Amino acid sequence: MTAAPDSGALLDQAMARLGARDFGAAATLFNRAIALGRDAPEIRNNLGQALRFSGDNAGAEAAFREALRQRPAYVRAAANLVASLLPAGADAAAEVISATLAAGAGEDLHRAVAGLWRDAGRPDRAIFHLQALLEAAPGDALMRSELGTTLMGLGQPSAAIPHLARVAAEMPDRADAMVNYGLALQQSGDIGAAMAVQRRAIAQDPLCRPAWQNLLLGLNYMPGITAEEVSAAHRAYAARFARPAPAMFANTPDPDRRLRIGMLSGDFRQHPVGYFLEAAIGAHRRAGFHLTAYDVGKRADATTARLRGLYDAWRPVGALEDEAIVAQIRADAIDILVDLTGHTEASRIGVMEYRPAPVQVSWIGYANTNGVAAMDWIIADAVALPPEDEALYIEKPLRLPGCYLCYTAPKQAVAPSPPPMLRQGHVTFGCFSNLAKINDEVLSAWATILARLPDARLLLKTAVLGEAATAQKLRAQFAAAGGDVTRLDLEGHSPRAYYFARYATVDFMLDPFPFPGGTTTVEAIHAGVPSLTRRGRGGMISRNGETLLNAVGLADWIAADTQAYIEKALAFARDAEGLAEIRARLSLGPLGDAATYARGLEAAWRFIWRDWCARQGRR
């Protein structure tokens, strides 16, 4: 007869099973040891982890709470309990943290839960813990950097800038410290200073990819430079990060077979990419196409869940290095790989540089050249990328028959309404673009418009204007441009339903330049509110306003230059009846016609695939 194992042996076996990720067996063994009288906070914590990862959330919570009952200041159990409660149980998690701190836990708990709050998408809760850590160790530059970037995540750049500036000064050999400082300056609207800092980071480390990408994106906002200069910077980036030629592809060059199309993005979520992607993918026919999403994002939401259901395959690859993602794409035998992010925040353009697919395309996420030699095509249209702009691009233009964008109408419907000026007796202009787009040239034009319409008001709404210091900085900037700040209304973030309702309180929108609205312009159209834009300097980003307004029959609302922009604003503001007629009939029209758009997109995929097949025959 075999003797029953003692509790010590059971615990050894339980830890071995836990290390082997056999969580169910580990939980059983821990419980058997406890039943034999071996109980301690560490054992209860390990039991909680085994139960948590085996899917028994209630059992895990009970185990962690018992560990804390036995040792109220037990940091590891508290952190594990908080992790199991988040993100849904934020209030319960906060209660656990408060009780554990009151029991005597300190720095280790602050450090552990700050990261948990951040990962749960609650930087507002992380701030308290980061501040506590910095008070205990004010010389901790890395912690100060973490606090600064978290403040940025909360839309508080003015609070972040002093911290990140200090970190950059204290760590002059760290290019990434300068990158974060530059990002805070950009978020606050100081695009010139932001670009100077990113250039310093590149000078410090010529291979600092984040600095390069922030510079390239930021140049699109910069007034006073040419489209050719922007294009040249993108080519300089590409030369710095050039990759060797890839291995040959085994893809069968059959022009008519079902194509495997991959889409790489970090923005499969509530984001402009998500807004312009969902309806088009939903209407995409699958008889001739298999669609795979390569999700490199760090955040997910309801839009992510919907998109996941629209693709034939979904690969969450954000934790992988570029080379591993490349290997996965090649293993999936993708024929056409589409990048949806470019040089924006969630960029993994490095994957595209390896050319993991025979044909590579840029679409939606970055309406400019990527500069990367491995990019073959950019999806565009005749207005956004006219023939005279082609020299700005590494990519060949693939022009869709209508606008290159298709908007997914939100649930928040806004009924057409007459111009508010009819009720209020004065015109209200609006701009809901991010602050980096609002430069001194734009503010000067707006100041001139208001000066010639003494009763007019201007509503500016974007998340960072909820920070008092940033709002005051913008008021000072507007005053320096000659504007009357008493007629400037500034608003920060608001829930999406209220956000859409605010469009109806504006008579018409004033687009910034050289980087006009894209998402905000089409949102305004959805709300029945026209936008006045200025013709772009060259490059698709600068022409977004033109293509969107052309698509809905508002070509008259495109000004040739800044003076024409001012005169058109005055004329439209003085024509209440004409504005009422436009608002009554304005709708998304072709911008919301996903079925027609998808047919054009499918034809585009087939065209570029046949082009590749034809070139294989000539080799």
MIROLUM-160628 format. One line per field, with one value per residue (C-alpha): residue in three letters; x, y, z. Coordinates in steps of 0.02 Angstrom, whole numbers. Layout:
# MIROLUM-160628
voke: [ALA	...]
x: [X	...]
y: [Y	...]
z: [Z	...]
This chain:
# MIROLUM-160628
voke: [MET	THR	ALA	ALA	PRO	ASP	SER	GLY	ALA	LEU	LEU	ASP	GLN	ALA	MET	ALA	ARG	LEU	GLY	ALA	ARG	ASP	PHE	GLY	ALA	ALA	ALA	THR	LEU	PHE	ASN	ARG	ALA	ILE	ALA	LEU	GLY	ARG	ASP	ALA	PRO	GLU	ILE	ARG	ASN	ASN	LEU	GLY	GLN	ALA	LEU	ARG	PHE	SER	GLY	ASP	ASN	ALA	GLY	ALA	GLU	ALA	ALA	PHE	ARG	GLU	ALA	LEU	ARG	GLN	ARG	PRO	ALA	TYR	VAL	ARG	ALA	ALA	ALA	ASN	LEU	VAL	ALA	SER	LEU	LEU	PRO	ALA	GLY	ALA	ASP	ALA	ALA	ALA	GLU	VAL	ILE	SER	ALA	THR	LEU	ALA	ALA	GLY	ALA	GLY	GLU	ASP	LEU	HIS	ARG	ALA	VAL	ALA	GLY	LEU	TRP	ARG	ASP	ALA	GLY	ARG	PRO	ASP	ARG	ALA	ILE	PHE	HIS	LEU	GLN	ALA	LEU	LEU	GLU	ALA	ALA	PRO	GLY	ASP	ALA	LEU	MET	ARG	SER	GLU	LEU	GLY	THR	THR	LEU	MET	GLY	LEU	GLY	GLN	PRO	SER	ALA	ALA	ILE	PRO	HIS	LEU	ALA	ARG	VAL	ALA	ALA	GLU	MET	PRO	ASP	ARG	ALA	ASP	ALA	MET	VAL	ASN	TYR	GLY	LEU	ALA	LEU	GLN	GLN	SER	GLY	ASP	ILE	GLY	ALA	ALA	MET	ALA	VAL	GLN	ARG	ARG	ALA	ILE	ALA	GLN	ASP	PRO	LEU	CYS	ARG	PRO	ALA	TRP	GLN	ASN	LEU	LEU	LEU	GLY	LEU	ASN	TYR	MET	PRO	GLY	ILE	THR	ALA	GLU	GLU	VAL	SER	ALA	ALA	HIS	ARG	ALA	TYR	ALA	ALA	ARG	PHE	ALA	ARG	PRO	ALA	PRO	ALA	MET	PHE	ALA	ASN	THR	PRO	ASP	PRO	ASP	ARG	ARG	LEU	ARG	ILE	GLY	MET	LEU	SER	GLY	ASP	PHE	ARG	GLN	HIS	PRO	VAL	GLY	TYR	PHE	LEU	GLU	ALA	ALA	ILE	GLY	ALA	HIS	ARG	ARG	ALA	GLY	PHE	HIS	LEU	THR	ALA	TYR	ASP	VAL	GLY	LYS	ARG	ALA	ASP	ALA	THR	THR	ALA	ARG	LEU	ARG	GLY	LEU	TYR	ASP	ALA	TRP	ARG	PRO	VAL	GLY	ALA	LEU	GLU	ASP	GLU	ALA	ILE	VAL	ALA	GLN	ILE	ARG	ALA	ASP	ALA	ILE	ASP	ILE	LEU	VAL	ASP	LEU	THR	GLY	HIS	THR	GLU	ALA	SER	ARG	ILE	GLY	VAL	MET	GLU	TYR	ARG	PRO	ALA	PRO	VAL	GLN	VAL	SER	TRP	ILE	GLY	TYR	ALA	ASN	THR	ASN	GLY	VAL	ALA	ALA	MET	ASP	TRP	ILE	ILE	ALA	ASP	ALA	VAL	ALA	LEU	PRO	PRO	GLU	ASP	GLU	ALA	LEU	TYR	ILE	GLU	LYS	PRO	LEU	ARG	LEU	PRO	GLY	CYS	TYR	LEU	CYS	TYR	THR	ALA	PRO	LYS	GLN	ALA	VAL	ALA	PRO	SER	PRO	PRO	PRO	MET	LEU	ARG	GLN	GLY	HIS	VAL	THR	PHE	GLY	CYS	PHE	SER	ASN	LEU	ALA	LYS	ILE	ASN	ASP	GLU	VAL	LEU	SER	ALA	TRP	ALA	THR	ILE	LEU	ALA	ARG	LEU	PRO	ASP	ALA	ARG	LEU	LEU	LEU	LYS	THR	ALA	VAL	LEU	GLY	GLU	ALA	ALA	THR	ALA	GLN	LYS	LEU	ARG	ALA	GLN	PHE	ALA	ALA	ALA	GLY	GLY	ASP	VAL	THR	ARG	LEU	ASP	LEU	GLU	GLY	HIS	SER	PRO	ARG	ALA	TYR	TYR	PHE	ALA	ARG	TYR	ALA	THR	VAL	ASP	PHE	MET	LEU	ASP	PRO	PHE	PRO	PHE	PRO	GLY	GLY	THR	THR	THR	VAL	GLU	ALA	ILE	HIS	ALA	GLY	VAL	PRO	SER	LEU	THR	ARG	ARG	GLY	ARG	GLY	GLY	MET	ILE	SER	ARG	ASN	GLY	GLU	THR	LEU	LEU	ASN	ALA	VAL	GLY	LEU	ALA	ASP	TRP	ILE	ALA	ALA	ASP	THR	GLN	ALA	TYR	ILE	GLU	LYS	ALA	LEU	ALA	PHE	ALA	ARG	ASP	ALA	GLU	GLY	LEU	ALA	GLU	ILE	ARG	ALA	ARG	LEU	SER	LEU	GLY	PRO	LEU	GLY	ASP	ALA	ALA	THR	TYR	ALA	ARG	GLY	LEU	GLU	ALA	ALA	TRP	ARG	PHE	ILE	TRP	ARG	ASP	TRP	CYS	ALA	ARG	GLN	GLY	ARG	ARG]
x: [0	74	88	-4	115	144	96	274	284	113	174	329	221	100	241	309	136	118	287	233	71	-35	-146	-289	-175	-79	-239	-291	-123	-121	-296	-242	-92	-203	-324	-178	-144	-9	-80	11	-14	110	17	-150	-72	-3	-172	-252	-135	-170	-358	-350	-257	-367	-519	-593	-601	-712	-600	-446	-521	-564	-387	-305	-422	-381	-195	-227	-331	-183	-57	-146	9	54	99	107	-67	-139	-64	-127	-300	-302	-246	-388	-516	-463	-520	-703	-688	-598	-687	-659	-475	-458	-531	-402	-260	-320	-336	-164	-83	-171	-99	77	118	216	331	321	131	132	253	152	-20	34	74	-87	-193	-99	-122	-307	-326	-346	-198	-302	-289	-103	-56	-76	45	173	170	194	344	421	397	494	632	631	793	719	723	637	493	480	473	335	237	261	204	54	5	15	-101	-224	-216	-117	36	68	85	193	315	415	440	492	602	694	716	786	908	961	982	1065	1129	953	869	706	698	701	569	445	482	451	287	225	270	177	24	23	21	202	245	400	483	427	512	672	677	648	791	902	855	902	1067	1098	1047	1027	940	809	657	526	612	614	432	376	476	397	221	255	318	143	84	222	180	315	391	356	283	449	540	419	444	634	631	533	662	803	719	703	887	934	830	855	838	919	816	701	703	601	414	325	158	80	71	-107	-197	-372	-355	-421	-302	-235	-234	-154	-182	-57	-111	-101	-266	-400	-506	-603	-483	-488	-421	-562	-691	-632	-603	-752	-887	-769	-712	-890	-945	-792	-840	-743	-766	-604	-516	-459	-426	-305	-280	-109	-151	0	-104	-95	-277	-440	-621	-792	-733	-591	-717	-824	-676	-614	-778	-759	-589	-562	-411	-348	-167	-128	58	95	211	321	478	471	564	438	291	376	396	211	157	266	202	25	73	2	-8	-45	8	-78	-6	-138	-26	123	223	86	87	64	183	265	325	484	386	348	532	572	446	359	234	254	144	138	12	-19	-201	-298	-180	-47	-98	78	225	303	468	502	566	472	305	231	65	-35	-225	-279	-400	-388	-416	-307	-162	-166	-35	71	98	159	343	319	287	394	231	132	-41	-186	-333	-506	-652	-718	-643	-508	-598	-759	-834	-921	-1067	-1076	-1229	-1239	-1355	-1371	-1530	-1508	-1535	-1544	-1392	-1381	-1354	-1538	-1581	-1433	-1412	-1227	-1119	-1025	-873	-796	-639	-623	-449	-303	-198	-43	-141	-179	-27	2	-46	-213	-245	-205	-333	-463	-425	-452	-619	-682	-622	-731	-881	-891	-1024	-951	-886	-763	-778	-619	-641	-506	-455	-304	-405	-480	-314	-325	-142	-150	-311	-232	-80	-192	-285	-119	-67	-232	-214	-37	-109	-228	-379	-512	-502	-670	-751	-653	-738	-626	-683	-595	-648	-829	-928	-955	-1142	-1114	-967	-1077	-1212	-1087	-1072	-1253	-1210	-1086	-1140	-991	-817	-653	-520	-340	-195	-77	-147	-336	-467	-503	-607	-676	-726	-823	-899	-960	-1033	-1122	-1194	-1251	-1118	-1006	-821	-719	-548	-395	-314	-167	15	39	28	-129	-135	-142	-282	-397	-518	-525	-566	-698	-787	-780	-860	-1014	-1035	-953	-812	-863	-801	-619	-519	-371	-264	-274	-348	-482	-514	-547	-662	-760	-783	-855	-969	-1038	-1063	-1168	-1279	-1389	-1517	-1386	-1307	-1477	-1505	-1335	-1363	-1535	-1467	-1292	-1259	-1118	-1179	-1038	-928	-1046	-1081	-980	-1043	-988	-825	-788	-815	-685	-566	-585	-549	-394	-328	-356	-272	-112	-104	-119	17	132	88	125	296	338	313	440	579]
y: [0	167	299	462	605	728	910	964	845	904	1084	1038	950	1098	1221	1108	1101	1290	1315	1197	1299	1148	1262	1144	1011	1142	1207	1031	998	1164	1129	954	1027	1156	1018	930	1085	1173	1348	1512	1676	1621	1458	1548	1670	1530	1442	1604	1614	1433	1462	1627	1555	1402	1516	1506	1693	1677	1546	1650	1804	1704	1634	1805	1881	1741	1775	1958	1911	1813	1951	2118	2205	2061	2156	2009	1945	2121	2150	1982	2017	2189	2110	1984	2120	2238	2310	2284	2294	2461	2514	2346	2352	2526	2464	2322	2444	2565	2427	2356	2528	2560	2395	2457	2412	2548	2573	2396	2405	2577	2513	2355	2432	2586	2470	2373	2530	2588	2420	2422	2589	2689	2809	2924	2794	2762	2944	2935	2789	2865	3028	2933	2842	3003	3090	2948	2954	3123	3079	2926	2985	2830	2850	3034	2984	2860	2997	3115	2992	2944	3127	3135	2985	3085	3230	3341	3393	3552	3448	3320	3441	3494	3312	3254	3406	3368	3186	3236	3355	3226	3085	3173	3008	2935	2979	2901	3030	3169	3076	3082	3265	3305	3209	3312	3473	3412	3365	3540	3616	3676	3583	3685	3650	3468	3442	3524	3401	3251	3310	3319	3141	3084	3176	3084	2915	2909	2740	2798	2742	2825	2994	2974	2924	3065	3185	3120	3130	3300	3375	3355	3481	3606	3768	3855	3701	3624	3457	3417	3443	3327	3195	3211	3179	3018	2960	3001	2891	2748	2761	2750	2591	2503	2313	2182	2106	1967	1785	1736	1710	1546	1631	1562	1701	1658	1822	1755	1644	1685	1810	1808	1988	2034	2197	2258	2386	2440	2533	2400	2495	2655	2761	2847	2687	2589	2717	2711	2522	2435	2467	2434	2267	2220	2245	2158	2003	1846	1737	1801	1859	1791	1929	1913	2047	2064	2158	2243	2356	2370	2418	2334	2388	2352	2405	2279	2143	2188	2193	2027	1952	2025	1951	1772	1759	1866	1863	1955	1983	2143	2056	1986	2063	2121	1968	1850	1945	1936	1748	1730	1831	1727	1567	1627	1648	1825	1892	2075	2151	2315	2434	2536	2635	2712	2826	2855	2806	2618	2601	2436	2496	2398	2241	2311	2355	2168	2145	1988	1987	2002	2158	2291	2432	2584	2623	2736	2753	2867	2975	3015	2922	2802	2831	2643	2563	2401	2490	2467	2559	2686	2686	2860	2954	3085	3232	3177	3127	3222	3186	3336	3259	3088	3135	3154	2967	2811	2716	2710	2786	2664	2782	2724	2788	2899	2960	2847	2849	2761	2810	2692	2794	2791	2747	2927	2998	3187	3250	3389	3558	3738	3847	3900	4079	4089	4063	4150	4300	4270	4142	4007	3930	3768	3662	3495	3450	3407	3551	3511	3564	3737	3843	4031	4050	3965	4068	4228	4184	4145	4306	4405	4319	4357	4536	4563	4480	4567	4451	4286	4152	4009	3840	3735	3561	3430	3322	3421	3581	3503	3546	3724	3765	3705	3801	3958	3935	3928	4084	4176	4113	4172	4343	4357	4321	4468	4369	4420	4283	4332	4254	4093	3942	3796	3620	3458	3277	3226	3064	3021	3057	3232	3257	3228	3340	3483	3483	3540	3695	3753	3841	3774	3709	3798	3675	3702	3696	3628	3472	3482	3378	3202	3113	3277	3335	3177	3178	3354	3299	3156	3288	3396	3529	3587	3626	3762	3700	3770	3686	3578	3616	3443	3267	3172	3228	3409	3371	3269	3413	3432	3251	3236	3397	3354	3186	3268	3409	3548	3595	3777	3760	3735	3896	3922	4009	4089	4253	4159	4055	4213	4286	4125	4112	4288	4256	4092	4170	4308	4191	4106	4049	3970	3884	3819	3741	3654	3588	3520	3414	3371	3187	3061	3005	2912	2926	2804	2690	2541	2421	2531	2571	2387	2345	2476	2409	2230	2288	2377	2219	2120	2253	2260	2071	2051	2181	2076	1916	1997	2053	1877	1816	1941	1891]
z: [0	-56	79	47	8	149	132	91	-55	-116	-112	-211	-340	-344	-379	-516	-598	-581	-666	-805	-827	-781	-679	-642	-571	-472	-392	-342	-261	-167	-98	-42	50	135	186	270	375	272	258	235	139	5	-21	-37	-160	-268	-260	-319	-467	-515	-504	-595	-743	-750	-769	-593	-557	-405	-327	-365	-282	-127	-116	-134	-5	117	90	132	284	348	304	270	197	79	-80	-200	-154	-162	-335	-397	-329	-412	-577	-566	-532	-672	-786	-744	-554	-538	-378	-295	-346	-272	-106	-100	-132	2	131	91	101	267	331	298	117	30	-117	-186	-193	-274	-405	-442	-455	-554	-699	-675	-684	-838	-926	-882	-973	-812	-808	-697	-558	-592	-561	-371	-358	-476	-379	-216	-289	-353	-185	-105	-236	-327	-415	-501	-682	-749	-628	-673	-856	-817	-728	-874	-1006	-899	-886	-1075	-1083	-979	-1101	-981	-1082	-983	-825	-916	-999	-843	-792	-965	-995	-832	-881	-1051	-965	-835	-963	-1111	-1180	-1192	-1357	-1296	-1157	-1287	-1390	-1246	-1211	-1394	-1393	-1245	-1335	-1490	-1388	-1312	-1487	-1492	-1652	-1694	-1527	-1536	-1704	-1642	-1496	-1610	-1722	-1568	-1525	-1701	-1689	-1525	-1599	-1788	-1772	-1647	-1745	-1631	-1652	-1840	-1846	-1732	-1841	-2002	-1934	-1856	-2019	-2089	-1958	-1989	-2079	-2179	-2260	-2430	-2476	-2560	-2395	-2307	-2442	-2432	-2244	-2273	-2401	-2280	-2150	-2275	-2321	-2138	-2110	-2277	-2274	-2386	-2525	-2462	-2512	-2664	-2640	-2669	-2704	-2864	-2995	-3047	-3085	-3051	-2897	-2725	-2646	-2469	-2407	-2241	-2148	-2019	-1889	-1709	-1727	-1744	-1618	-1586	-1686	-1857	-1936	-1857	-1914	-2095	-2097	-2019	-2149	-2294	-2224	-2178	-2359	-2432	-2531	-2486	-2639	-2713	-2555	-2387	-2260	-2114	-1981	-1897	-1739	-1658	-1546	-1357	-1332	-1377	-1366	-1439	-1612	-1599	-1558	-1708	-1825	-1761	-1819	-1994	-2039	-2095	-1979	-1835	-1776	-1613	-1643	-1548	-1424	-1563	-1635	-1816	-1879	-1798	-1873	-2043	-2023	-1979	-2131	-2246	-2166	-2201	-2386	-2393	-2570	-2533	-2367	-2319	-2190	-2097	-1980	-2069	-1956	-1828	-1645	-1661	-1809	-1852	-2022	-1987	-2032	-2204	-2229	-2232	-2375	-2308	-2453	-2642	-2650	-2514	-2499	-2388	-2347	-2228	-2080	-2155	-2302	-2356	-2427	-2303	-2390	-2382	-2542	-2503	-2516	-2691	-2691	-2594	-2604	-2654	-2765	-2902	-2783	-2638	-2751	-2916	-3051	-3000	-2827	-2886	-2872	-2684	-2665	-2663	-2688	-2850	-2831	-2839	-2865	-2816	-2920	-2779	-2616	-2545	-2376	-2325	-2158	-2037	-1973	-1782	-1682	-1625	-1757	-1766	-1847	-1975	-1894	-1953	-1926	-1742	-1802	-1846	-1663	-1580	-1693	-1721	-1809	-1712	-1796	-1737	-1749	-1659	-1724	-1612	-1550	-1653	-1808	-1739	-1779	-1778	-1961	-1929	-1773	-1868	-2002	-1870	-1777	-1937	-1970	-1795	-1805	-1959	-1878	-1709	-1635	-1697	-1580	-1605	-1518	-1509	-1439	-1413	-1265	-1204	-1188	-1032	-949	-884	-917	-1097	-1127	-1056	-1166	-1320	-1265	-1251	-1421	-1497	-1416	-1486	-1658	-1637	-1579	-1453	-1321	-1247	-1400	-1391	-1312	-1266	-1220	-1178	-1191	-1176	-1199	-1382	-1384	-1314	-1430	-1583	-1511	-1503	-1693	-1701	-1598	-1732	-1892	-1990	-1957	-1994	-2050	-1993	-2117	-2181	-2093	-2111	-2026	-2087	-1956	-1887	-2062	-2099	-1925	-1957	-2124	-2034	-1916	-2063	-2035	-2179	-2160	-2242	-2295	-2383	-2532	-2479	-2510	-2585	-2517	-2470	-2289	-2341	-2465	-2351	-2336	-2524	-2563	-2425	-2474	-2659	-2621	-2543	-2668	-2568	-2688	-2660	-2481	-2536	-2530	-2645	-2512	-2341	-2402	-2499	-2343	-2242	-2375	-2395	-2207	-2203	-2353	-2285	-2113	-2191	-2290	-2163	-2292	-2404	-2254	-2199	-2371	-2365	-2189	-2235	-2378	-2317	-2287	-2300	-2471	-2558	-2402	-2316	-2465	-2406	-2540	-2686	-2599	-2568	-2752	-2798	-2665	-2728	-2906	-2841	-2756	-2915	-3023	-2921	-2907	-3095	-3115	-3004	-3096	-3264	-3203	-3146	-3323	-3388	-3268]
